[in-house]
Structure formats: C-alpha cells, structure tokens
Amino acid sequence: MGLEGTFDGEVVRVGGDARQRYHDARGYGYPLSGNEIALAPVEAAHLLYRGDLDAVVVDGDRLTFREFVAREPGEGFGVRFLVYADLRSRGFYLSPAREPWVVDPPRADFAVFPRGKGPGDGEVEYALRVVGERTDVPAGALAEGVLAVVDEESEITYFEVGRPTIDGTSGTDLPAGVDADLLTDRVVCWDPPLELYERAFYGQPLEGREYDRPTLQCSLLEAAHLAERGVIDLDPATVRRRGREVEGERFDRRLRVYEHLRSRGVVPKTGYKFGADFRTYADVESVADLDHSELLVRVLPADHVFEPRDLALDVRLAHGVRKTMTFALVDDRGDVEWLAFERLTP
C-alpha cells in the first residue's frame, strides 16, 4: 500500500508503517510518535522521485514529485536535491545536518554517513555543504568537510576541505652580516656562504646553475625575512617599505605567511608559474636533491569570498601538477589560518 505525507511548511509527516519502511530500513527522516516519521523536504522529494511515496499534501493539494519540486520547498532546494539524489545513488545515507535528524550535527547542509551505516550509528563520513556555481562562499563559512558545487548543467563537483597542519624539517644555521644591495624589486647578496642557497634554499644564483660560490638574487620577501634576522646587512624597515611600494598591502600579508612557513620548517618559493603566491618544500636537505614541491599557496585576507569557478580552476591546476591547493587566510592581527582543497570522488 502506498503512503502519502503532509507538508506543514517545515517537514513532511508520514504515518502508517513509515518508520519501518523509510527510517529503520533506509535512514530517511526521524521518528515521531508511534510509526510516524518526519521527513525534510529533500528526503520527501527523493522518495517521491523513486515512487516510494505516492504524494505530498500541501494546503489540501495532493502533489506529485514534479509539482512538489516546482514549489522549491526551502532555500537552495534544487541544488540540494541533486546532491542528495547523487549520494543516495552512490550508496550513502545522508540527513540534514541539524537536530533532531543528527545528534551534535556538524556545521554543514548534510551529514553523510559511511556506506552501510545510517543516522543511528553515530558516525559521520562527510560534513557536506552544497552550493551552486554562482553562489559565493565566504572563507569564514568553510569548515572541514566536503563542498559540493552544482554547475549550470547540474553536474556536481566535490571538494574535500581541510585545515592542514603545516610542518616540515627544512632549516639550517644562518650566517650574519652578508653584504647585500637593495635594487628596485629585489636584493642581491654578495659572497654569501654556500649553505644559504644550497641548504636553506634562499634566493637564486646570479651565475645560473654553474657556480662555485653563488651571488644570490633574493626576492623582497626573502630579503625582508633575512634582514630582520640580521643575516643580510640591510635595514629591515627599508626592505619592508620597498616591498609595500612594489606591491601594496599584499606584501605584508605575503611576508606574514612567508615567515610562518619558514618558522614551521617549510621553504616557500615563488608560485608564479602556477598562478599562486608560493610553492612549498617541507623537507629540503640539499637543493641538488630537491624533490617536487607539495603545496601551492595563495595568500588571501581572512574575509575573502571564494567564487566556485575560481576555486575549481585553482584546484584543477594544482592537481594537474601533483600539488595540493592551499589558501593562507591572514586576519588584521597577522594570524594565519589554512584551508586546503582537493577533488573528491565519494
């Protein structure tokens, strides 16, 4: 016997043997009294779509799947339904990420449970947020989990969002008082010890690959960092001021991230060829034995708003060169938070 539900503006209530049929067996909704359950609109729409629910009654009207979906019951209903249906087709149970569907819900649109498990098992595989490709996403609204982006042709791209711990083992004792000259947008270090380039990976040799004792060209970021530590014989304030003249307020944000990475044993080098601020090396023992960089880093203000199209481009590029796309978010106090994005196939 088919069942019908009644929509009260918040949930769809279904009686009969709905609890056994939908909730206990397949993880839809949450129990009410007796065998009645409450379904989120997206859950009810999926049951209508599958033909498992005959109709939903709204204000006395008996609605089919087409009629119910046409009313778009809830903000962002269209994209949320597409993602819900996709993950159900992949063998996942999922629920709205709010009580009473989920105890202690994550900050997301859906809680996705491991395959073979449901809302009663107390384990969440993914905290999932859903947006359309034209929906901007503030950086502060992103948490660890998965971001599903639905494009204009209803294709879905899943991104795994992480907050990585940035650590490495790169580092060596640094010299002091190296003779240097400040040029327009870089610094030349004269007669530095070999270790400054070969072990610490600062600068690039002016002589190219063939050198006995390289003359190093350093970026203004590298120079500001080295001047602050007395490694090169330049006034730190003068170098920082030149950096601001060259690239404006971005310089201070980038310098803060550069210093943060170096303090964690990670070597940042320019990411210009990849359209990023930095590429990074976590374990530099010798430039001669250098492996591929691991991260592409883009430095952004903490209040940055992501456009999903730009995000997709960054992540695709990083994946294509075997790196992880990472964003360094710098607030007004200079504190740095990290977000990493990778493509995910659930």
Buried (B, 14 or more C-beta within 10 A) or exposed (E): EEBBBBBEEEBBBBBBEBBEBBBBEBBBBBBBEEBBBBBBBBBBBBBBBEEBBBBBBBEEEEBEBEBBBEBEBBEBBEBBBBBBBBBBEEEBBBBBBBEBBBEEBBEBBBBBBEEEBBBEEEEBBBBBBBBBBEBEBEBEEBBBBBBBBBBEEEEBBBBBBBEEEBEBEBBEEBBEEBEBEBEEEBBBBEEBBEBBBBBBBBBBBEEEEEBEEBBBBBBBBBBBBBBBEBBBBBEBEEBBEBBBEEBEEBBBBBBBBBBBBBEBBBBBBBBEEBEBBBBBBBBBEEBEEBEEBBBBBBBBBBEBEBEBEEBBEBBEBBBEEEBBBBBBBBBEEEEBEBBBBBBBEB
